[in-house]
Amino acid sequence: MILVTGSAGFIGFHLSLKLLEKGYDVVGIDNMNNYYDPKLKENRNSILTKFPNYRFHYMDIKDKASVTNIFDKYRPEYVIHLAAQAGVRYSFINPDAYIESNILGFYNILEACKIFKPKHLLFASSSSVYGNSQELPFSIEDRADKPISLYAATKRSNELFAYVYSYTYGIPTTGLRFFTVYGPWGRPDMAYFKFTKSILEDKQIELYNNGCVKRDFTYIDDITESLIRLIDKIPNNEKSQNKAPYKVYNIGNKHPIDVEELVNILERIIGKKAKRVYKELPEGDVLITYADTTELEKAIGFSPKTQLEEGLKKFYEWYKTYYGIEV
C-alpha cells in the first residue's frame, strides 16, 4: 500500500497513475484547493478513480486528526508526500497558506510516520532551496541556506524537519529537489502553460530580465520514473556518514535553457509568434536553476533526459485536446 499526498496535483496525479497501472494499491489524499482551477484537479482525479486499486480521500493535511486516521486505517508501507502550497510568487501574497500546508501539514505527516513506521517516506522539496547560488550546477552538497522566498524557505525547512525525524525516530526518508517540472496535465501557473495560452489567444507574454532567466526544465515522465525507482531505494544509515537513514536528491534535466528559448520552441510548435513584453525579475525569482544529478544516477541508474522540444510537443497535443482547440 502506497500513500500519495497531493494525488490530484500535477506530479501526484502522474505518479499515482503510473503506480496504479503497475498494480500497486494507492491511497490518495488531496484538498482540491483553488490555487488554480480545481476542475483540472477533479479531472485528473476522475481518471485515477476508475482504477479499483485506488482509494481517494478529500482532506487537508493541516488537519492532524485526519492525517492520523488515514495512516491508522491503511498502514501504508510507503508514503510519498507531494501535497504542498506551490508557487514562489504567491508566497508573497498569501504566506499563511505556505505555513499551514508546507510546515504544519508536513509536520503532521512526520508525526504519523513516527507512530506508524512506514518502510520509506519520500517527500517533495524544490530547486528553489538553492536561492541565487553561484555554484553551478547545484549540488546536494551545497549548503542551500539562503532561500530568497518563503516558499523556498518552507521547502528547506521540510528537509531539516525530515532529517530530525529520521535521525530521532529511525524513519527512512528521502527528499526530492524537483527542477521546473512540465508536461501534460501541468499547472496553469507555470510559464510554459501560460505562454501557450497567451500565444494561442494573441495576448502578451511577460519575459523577465530581458529573457535571460535559465531554468532546468524536467519532463513529468522522467520525474515519475525517478520516483518509482526510488521507492525501494531506502537510505541505509550504515553506509552514510550521518546516523539518520536520510538522503536528498536533485531531479533535473542537467540542461538549463533561457526562458526566451522556451518561447522560441513554443512558437515553432504552435506555428505562431508570441507578443513579448520584457519586465524586471519579480521578487523571489532566481536567475538560474541547474541540477547536478550525479547522486541520483548512482542510486537508480537513471536521470531525466527528455529534450525540452520533445516534451513541449507532448504538452501541446494534450493542451489542444483538453481545451478542445482546433488549430
Secondary structure, DSSP 8 states (H G I E B T S, - for coil): -EEEETTTSHHHHHHHHHHHHTT--EEEEE---SSS-HHHHHHHHHHHTTSTTEEEEE--TT-HHHHHHHHHHH--SEEEE------TGGGGT-HHHHIIIIIIIHHHHHHHHHHH--SEEEEEEEGGGGTT--SSSB-TTS-----SSHHHHHHHHHHHHHHHHHHHH---EEEEEE--EE-TT--TTSHHHHHHHHHHTT-EEEEEGGG--EE--EEHHHHHHHHHHHTT----GGGSSSSSSEEEEEE--S--EEHHHHHHHHHHHHTS--EEEEE---TT--SB--B--HHHHHHHS------HHHHHHHHHHHHHHHTT---
